[in-house]
Structures are given as structure tokens and as C-alpha cells.
């Protein structure tokens, strides 16, 4: 089994909280990881209709039948359980009693905030990170396009499946089911069109009016559907940097997919060769870098500290990482040849923010690392050096 970086954090949380909750998209490996980490714990899946009916009809007896320590998977399917879990944890007062997991963050977090606030540690498990695969000795052969096309969902790597076929099934089997459960979306064909439009805008500044007009839906509907994709861990909205330096800044977030393989599938890219000349290859590479930075924060149980900078004159920094009172500025370039143009916006940023060039980085599609006067060049396979 490929070692997951979140494992250490999960075990640490069990020593501090009576309940630990693991969220994340479907098929990100939550069940596999929890069974591997806790082989002696009873595992109960509430996807099972019989167990779900038991829990709904007689929650007290259900919890007595499966006493702590126990793992409850897809816990959001039985909302009644949350109040009873609150009572049990308050009465017993032990840490590490329950591990809960679920793939519908919107529904899950709603119930947790109502019943389990202060009693639960919450972590998110996304698909594999690039560093996790590297640490497992998987050889990529310097093939960036293969990595972007395949994406990082565990089943594709574990079973060596055809990525394009798997993602088509994933959209139909999982996304549509989750959409129906989270929101009452009647026109799934229109929603799929909206999803493909989102893929076509990965790495771009979000314009709700553009989405709505192109899809033929209202502004409110577009906003609602975006919230579904966020709750399902399909898209991530990167916020703009707030300090304005007396400049007029763009205030809309940028849209990214958590997984480039899913984005490629929605764009109709059927193999890695088509990706080489695809007009959105640069945006997909940027999506890959941003998603890896997000995964790193989730795996360490940290709050998000990422943003981007863009002013009305078009000066832009793809990603700003705030930590320990310092800001790392990261430019993302898919080209394989290092160019002085890579540093143009970094130079502007350094003059504007009065920051040290040692905190400026360029992540690019090549392999060679360099130290330049305006910043450090990092090859895509060495992305972990930014963490």
C-alpha cells in the first residue's frame, strides 16, 4: 500500500479528540487508509442498506451493537447518529473513541457543526499527492504529460486502469449521485455541461456571469452549482491576496480542479499525446502545482494559507504562500526552457512588497534547478522543496 502522509496526523488527532472525522472526495482512499491504520477497530459502512436502516430506526441500540473504538464510514447518511455520538462522548470522556468518514463535505460539516463542535478533529484526504507516489518509488520517467493526464486517484494507480475510461465512470457514478443528494439538480445534462465549462476554466479567474451565460443558467444557479463542486472536493477556489499596496486588485478567486486527470477527462483529452499540444496544457500544469500545495496543507492538518495576486494592470503572481510571517511568491510556467521572462512578475512583486528574492520561486515544466538573482527555479519533479 502507498503510504499516505495524512496517517501521522490522524493518529495524533486520536490522542486529542474523542472523535476524528476524515472527509474527502469519493475514491480518494479514505476507507483503505482507515482499515490499514486501524485493523483491530470494527468497521461499519453506512452505505450498507441494512446497517443504515438499523442506525436510522434504533440509533441507541445500533451504537451499543458497535461500541467504541469503531469506524463509521459515510456517516452523513444517518444524521440522527450525531446527537447520540455527542451524548456518548460526553458521558465516557475518552479520546479516540470514534473515527468518522464521509465524502459529502457539505452535509457532513453541517451535522458536525450542529452536534459535535469542540469534540471532533477534522482532516481531509485528497487523492494521492505527487510526493506520496515518488516516495513509493513509482518511476515517472520525466513524463509530465503522463502525470497530468493520469491524475492521482488511487484506484487508477493501484489497478493500473485506463485513466480516461475510469474518469468517465467516476463522473457518471459518483458525481451525479452526490449532486442529487446535496442539491435537487433536475437537469443533470445541463449540470454536466457546467462541469465541463469549469474544466475549461481551470487556472482562470472566476466569472460567475460568464459561467451562467455560457451555460444558460441564472447567476444564483451557477453559484449554487459551484458550491456543490467545492463540497464534493472537485474544485478549489484560490482567494485573491487582500493587501492592496494602494493598487486596484482583482477581487475574484481563481478556479482550480483538485485533480488534473479529472479535468483532462472533462476536456475530452483521451490520451497523454493529445495533451502535448492542447491549448490548456499550461493551465493544467498550474492546476497540478496548486493542487499539490493544497494537498500538502491538508496532509499536515493546516489551514489554507494560499492566495494569488493580480492587479488591474495585469501584474500577477500565481501563488502566494503565507507562513511564519513570511510570504513565498511562486510563479508557475509549463515550459521546459528557463527564460528571463519567468521572473518579470516576480521582480515587480519584490519591488512592490519589499520582499527578499530568496522567497521567490519559479516552478516550471523542466528538471534543472537554478539559483537566480530574482529567485529560485524549481523543476516540477522537485515541487516538494516548496513545502
RAKA-V591973 format. One record per backbone hydrogen bond with DSSP energy under -0.5 kcal/mol. NH is the residue of the N-H (numbers start at 1). CO is the residue of the C=O. E is the energy in kcal/mol with one decimal. If there is no record, write none. Layout:
nh=NH co=CO e=E
nh=NH co=CO e=E
//
This chain:
nh=7 co=4 e=-1.4
nh=8 co=5 e=-0.5
nh=10 co=6 e=-2.2
nh=11 co=7 e=-2.1
nh=12 co=8 e=-2.0
nh=13 co=9 e=-2.4
nh=14 co=10 e=-1.7
nh=15 co=11 e=-0.6
nh=15 co=12 e=-0.9
nh=16 co=13 e=-1.6
nh=17 co=13 e=-2.2
nh=19 co=119 e=-1.5
nh=20 co=98 e=-2.3
nh=21 co=121 e=-2.9
nh=22 co=100 e=-3.0
nh=23 co=21 e=-0.6
nh=23 co=123 e=-2.7
nh=24 co=102 e=-0.7
nh=28 co=25 e=-1.3
nh=33 co=29 e=-2.4
nh=34 co=30 e=-2.5
nh=35 co=31 e=-2.4
nh=36 co=32 e=-1.8
nh=37 co=33 e=-2.7
nh=38 co=34 e=-2.2
nh=39 co=36 e=-0.5
nh=41 co=38 e=-1.3
nh=42 co=69 e=-1.1
nh=44 co=71 e=-2.7
nh=46 co=44 e=-0.6
nh=46 co=73 e=-2.4
nh=48 co=45 e=-1.2
nh=52 co=48 e=-2.7
nh=53 co=49 e=-2.3
nh=54 co=50 e=-2.2
nh=55 co=51 e=-2.5
nh=56 co=52 e=-2.2
nh=57 co=53 e=-2.5
nh=58 co=54 e=-2.3
nh=62 co=58 e=-2.4
nh=63 co=59 e=-2.4
nh=64 co=60 e=-1.7
nh=65 co=61 e=-2.1
nh=66 co=62 e=-1.6
nh=67 co=64 e=-0.5
nh=69 co=97 e=-0.6
nh=70 co=97 e=-1.5
nh=71 co=42 e=-3.0
nh=72 co=70 e=-0.5
nh=72 co=99 e=-2.6
nh=73 co=44 e=-2.9
nh=73 co=71 e=-0.6
nh=74 co=101 e=-0.9
nh=75 co=72 e=-0.5
nh=75 co=101 e=-1.9
nh=77 co=74 e=-1.7
nh=78 co=75 e=-1.8
nh=81 co=78 e=-1.7
nh=82 co=79 e=-1.2
nh=83 co=80 e=-0.5
nh=84 co=80 e=-0.9
nh=85 co=81 e=-2.5
nh=86 co=82 e=-2.0
nh=87 co=83 e=-1.8
nh=88 co=84 e=-2.4
nh=89 co=85 e=-2.6
nh=90 co=86 e=-2.0
nh=91 co=87 e=-2.2
nh=92 co=88 e=-2.7
nh=93 co=89 e=-2.2
nh=96 co=17 e=-3.2
nh=97 co=18 e=-0.9
nh=97 co=94 e=-0.5
nh=98 co=18 e=-2.3
nh=99 co=70 e=-2.1
nh=100 co=20 e=-2.9
nh=100 co=98 e=-0.5
nh=101 co=72 e=-2.1
nh=102 co=22 e=-1.9
nh=105 co=103 e=-0.6
nh=105 co=231 e=-1.4
nh=108 co=104 e=-2.7
nh=109 co=105 e=-2.8
nh=110 co=106 e=-1.4
nh=111 co=107 e=-1.6
nh=112 co=108 e=-2.2
nh=113 co=109 e=-2.4
nh=114 co=110 e=-1.0
nh=115 co=111 e=-2.1
nh=116 co=112 e=-2.2
nh=117 co=112 e=-0.6
nh=119 co=116 e=-2.4
nh=120 co=116 e=-0.6
nh=121 co=19 e=-2.3
nh=123 co=21 e=-2.8
nh=125 co=23 e=-3.2
nh=126 co=124 e=-0.6
nh=128 co=152 e=-1.8
nh=133 co=129 e=-1.7
nh=134 co=130 e=-2.5
nh=135 co=131 e=-2.7
nh=136 co=132 e=-0.7
nh=136 co=133 e=-0.7
nh=137 co=134 e=-2.0
nh=138 co=133 e=-1.8
nh=140 co=138 e=-0.5
nh=143 co=140 e=-1.2
nh=144 co=142 e=-1.0
nh=147 co=143 e=-1.6
nh=148 co=144 e=-2.6
nh=149 co=145 e=-2.3
nh=150 co=146 e=-2.4
nh=151 co=147 e=-2.1
nh=156 co=153 e=-0.9
nh=157 co=153 e=-1.1
nh=158 co=154 e=-3.2
nh=159 co=155 e=-2.4
nh=160 co=156 e=-0.7
nh=161 co=156 e=-1.4
nh=163 co=161 e=-0.6
nh=166 co=162 e=-2.3
nh=167 co=163 e=-2.4
nh=168 co=164 e=-1.7
nh=169 co=165 e=-1.8
nh=170 co=166 e=-2.3
nh=171 co=167 e=-2.4
nh=172 co=168 e=-1.9
nh=173 co=169 e=-3.3
nh=174 co=170 e=-2.3
nh=175 co=170 e=-1.5
nh=176 co=171 e=-1.5
nh=178 co=174 e=-2.7
nh=179 co=175 e=-2.8
nh=180 co=176 e=-1.9
nh=181 co=177 e=-1.5
nh=182 co=178 e=-2.5
nh=183 co=179 e=-2.4
nh=185 co=183 e=-1.9
nh=186 co=184 e=-0.8
nh=188 co=186 e=-1.2
nh=191 co=187 e=-1.9
nh=192 co=188 e=-2.5
nh=193 co=189 e=-1.8
nh=194 co=190 e=-2.2
nh=195 co=191 e=-2.3
nh=196 co=192 e=-2.3
nh=197 co=193 e=-2.2
nh=198 co=194 e=-2.0
nh=199 co=195 e=-1.8
nh=200 co=196 e=-1.8
nh=201 co=197 e=-0.5
nh=201 co=198 e=-1.4
nh=202 co=199 e=-1.2
nh=203 co=255 e=-3.7
nh=204 co=201 e=-2.0
nh=204 co=255 e=-0.6
nh=206 co=253 e=-3.2
nh=211 co=207 e=-2.1
nh=212 co=208 e=-2.9
nh=213 co=209 e=-2.5
nh=214 co=210 e=-2.5
nh=215 co=211 e=-1.9
nh=216 co=212 e=-1.5
nh=217 co=212 e=-2.2
nh=222 co=218 e=-2.4
nh=223 co=219 e=-2.1
nh=224 co=220 e=-2.3
nh=225 co=221 e=-2.7
nh=226 co=222 e=-2.0
nh=227 co=223 e=-1.6
nh=228 co=224 e=-1.4
nh=229 co=225 e=-1.9
nh=230 co=226 e=-2.2
nh=231 co=227 e=-2.5
nh=232 co=228 e=-1.7
nh=233 co=230 e=-1.6
nh=234 co=229 e=-3.0
nh=235 co=229 e=-1.2
nh=236 co=256 e=-3.6
nh=238 co=236 e=-0.7
nh=238 co=254 e=-2.9
nh=239 co=237 e=-0.6
nh=241 co=308 e=-3.2
nh=247 co=244 e=-2.9
nh=249 co=247 e=-0.7
nh=250 co=310 e=-2.6
nh=254 co=238 e=-2.4
nh=255 co=204 e=-2.7
nh=256 co=236 e=-2.2
nh=258 co=234 e=-2.1
nh=263 co=259 e=-1.6
nh=264 co=260 e=-2.8
nh=265 co=261 e=-2.2
nh=266 co=262 e=-2.2
nh=267 co=263 e=-1.6
nh=268 co=265 e=-1.5
nh=269 co=264 e=-2.5
nh=270 co=268 e=-0.7
nh=274 co=271 e=-0.7
nh=275 co=271 e=-0.8
nh=276 co=272 e=-0.8
nh=276 co=273 e=-0.7
nh=277 co=273 e=-0.6
nh=278 co=275 e=-1.0
nh=281 co=278 e=-1.9
nh=284 co=280 e=-2.5
nh=285 co=281 e=-2.3
nh=286 co=282 e=-2.2
nh=287 co=283 e=-2.2
nh=288 co=284 e=-2.2
nh=289 co=285 e=-2.1
nh=290 co=286 e=-2.5
nh=291 co=287 e=-2.6
nh=292 co=288 e=-1.9
nh=293 co=289 e=-1.9
nh=294 co=290 e=-2.3
nh=295 co=291 e=-2.7
nh=296 co=292 e=-2.0
nh=297 co=293 e=-1.5
nh=298 co=294 e=-2.4
nh=299 co=295 e=-3.0
nh=300 co=296 e=-1.0
nh=300 co=297 e=-0.6
nh=301 co=298 e=-1.8
nh=302 co=297 e=-2.6
nh=307 co=320 e=-1.6
nh=308 co=239 e=-1.6
nh=309 co=317 e=-2.0
nh=311 co=315 e=-1.9
nh=312 co=248 e=-2.5
nh=314 co=311 e=-1.9
nh=317 co=309 e=-2.4
nh=319 co=330 e=-1.7
nh=320 co=307 e=-3.5
nh=321 co=328 e=-2.7
nh=322 co=305 e=-2.2
nh=322 co=320 e=-0.6
nh=323 co=321 e=-0.5
nh=323 co=326 e=-2.7
nh=326 co=323 e=-1.8
nh=328 co=321 e=-2.8
nh=329 co=327 e=-0.5
nh=329 co=359 e=-2.6
nh=330 co=319 e=-3.0
nh=330 co=328 e=-0.5
nh=331 co=361 e=-2.7
nh=333 co=331 e=-0.5
nh=333 co=363 e=-2.8
nh=338 co=336 e=-0.5
nh=342 co=339 e=-1.5
nh=343 co=340 e=-1.6
nh=344 co=341 e=-1.4
nh=347 co=343 e=-2.5
nh=348 co=344 e=-1.6
nh=349 co=345 e=-2.5
nh=350 co=346 e=-2.6
nh=351 co=347 e=-2.0
nh=352 co=348 e=-2.1
nh=353 co=349 e=-3.2
nh=354 co=350 e=-1.3
nh=355 co=350 e=-0.7
nh=359 co=356 e=-2.2
nh=360 co=357 e=-1.9
nh=361 co=329 e=-2.8
nh=362 co=376 e=-2.5
nh=363 co=331 e=-2.9
nh=364 co=362 e=-0.6
nh=364 co=378 e=-2.0
nh=365 co=333 e=-0.8
nh=365 co=335 e=-1.5
nh=370 co=377 e=-1.3
nh=372 co=370 e=-0.6
nh=372 co=375 e=-2.8
nh=375 co=372 e=-0.9
nh=376 co=360 e=-2.4
nh=377 co=370 e=-3.2
nh=378 co=362 e=-3.5
nh=380 co=364 e=-1.1
nh=380 co=366 e=-1.4
nh=382 co=379 e=-2.0
nh=383 co=380 e=-1.1
nh=385 co=382 e=-2.3
nh=386 co=383 e=-2.3
nh=387 co=384 e=-1.4
//
